Amino acid sequence: MNIYVTGIGIVSGIGMNTGETIASIREGKTGIGRLTLFDSVHQDTVPVSEVKRSNIALQELLGLPEKNVFSRTALLGMMATGEALKDAGVTVEEKRDTVLVSSTSVGGMDLSEGYYRQMKENERKTRLRNIISHDGGDSTGKIAAYHGLNPMATTISTACSSAANAIMFGAGLIRQGYTERVIAGGTDALTLFTINGFRSLMILDPDPCRPFDDTRSGLNLGEGAGYIVMESEQALMRKGKQPYCRLSGYGNVNDAFHQTASSPEGNGPFLAMKKALEQSTLSPEQIAYINVHGTGTPNNDLSEGRAIERLFQESVPRFSSTKAFTGHTLGAAGGIEAVLSVLSLKHGLIYPNLNFAYPMHDLRIAPEKALSTSFPVHHVLSNSFGFGGNCSSLVFSV
C-alpha cells in the first residue's frame, strides 16, 4: 500500500513555517545563537537555536487565552500541526477522523521547572496545573484537542529517533486499515533540564556545531516542531489531491551498544538504512540525497559515516546535516528533517552542511558545502538516531 505525504508543517529557529524555513536555508541563515528564553549559568557559553517567540506570543498567534496553561512543547506542536493540516486541506469533518501520532522527549518540562521554583519559594503557592503537563502525552492531547482531531492520539518517546518512529507508527496505522489519514511528527522545547543534562554528558559545543568536520566537538541544542500529513491512496483519490511524495520505505533497529553512544562500526545506522531501502525496493544508487542525523558529536558522525560508506560503497549520495541550521531538536528532529526532506524533493534542493571545513580523517566521504538548487531529487533518505541505540531511517520518493 502506498502512503502519500499531503501536508507539511515546521517551526524552528530558522522559521515559523515552511516559507520562512526555505528562505533561511537559501540565505545560509542559521538559527544558532545566544540563549535568551530563560536565565542559565550557561547563557553565554552554550549556543542554542531558539524559536524567537515567547509563550505568550505563541498563544496569541494560536488564539489561545493567556490564562490557559500550555507547555512550550505543546504550543510549538500546535503551530506546526496547524500548518500541516491547512497545507493538506484537511477539513473540519476530516479532522475528526485524523489520528495524531506525536513525539517528544522533554514534554512539559518547562512548566515543571517553574513549579519547582515556586515550591522552593513557597510550597503553599504552587499550582498543580503546572506539574500535570509534565507527561509527554499531555502535549499530544492538547494538540489533538486544539485542532479537533480524532481522540485516538498517541505519543512516542524514543529520544532523538522519536519523530521518525512516530511517522513509521502512523504509516503502520494506515497500512493496517485503522485510519486513512495520520498527522505525525514531533515537538520539543528548550529547557534548563535539557541544557544541563547534555552539558553533563560533555557533548555540547561552545561554538556553532560542525557536523562531519574533523574538528567537531559536540552539538548545539535547538527547539521546534515538524509534522507531516500522510494519507492512503483511497483518501487521495477520493479528493483528487496532489501529494508531495510517498513515504516509500522505513526501518528501525536497536544496536543495544550503549546508553548514549552508537556502535563505532555503525551497526544500528547501517541496518536501519538497509531496512528502509529494502522496503522501498530501491537500490542504493537511486538515493539522491541523505539528510543525515549528523549531530556534530565525535561518536555520532563517525558511526553514521562508517555506516553510509558500508551501505553505499562507491555510490555514496550527496549528504548533509541540517542541524547546523536548526540545532539538535531532540524528539522533534525526525519530524523537522522529514519536512526538510519533502521540501528537498519539491524544490530540488541539496542542503549545505554549514560550518564544514575539514574532512574527517577516518572517512573517505564529506558532506555538501554549498546549496544546490534545481537538482534532480527523486528519492531522499532521512536518518534519526536516538540514545539507547534506537536507529530509524525514512525514505521519501516522488
Disulfide bonds with the S-S distance in Angstrom:
none
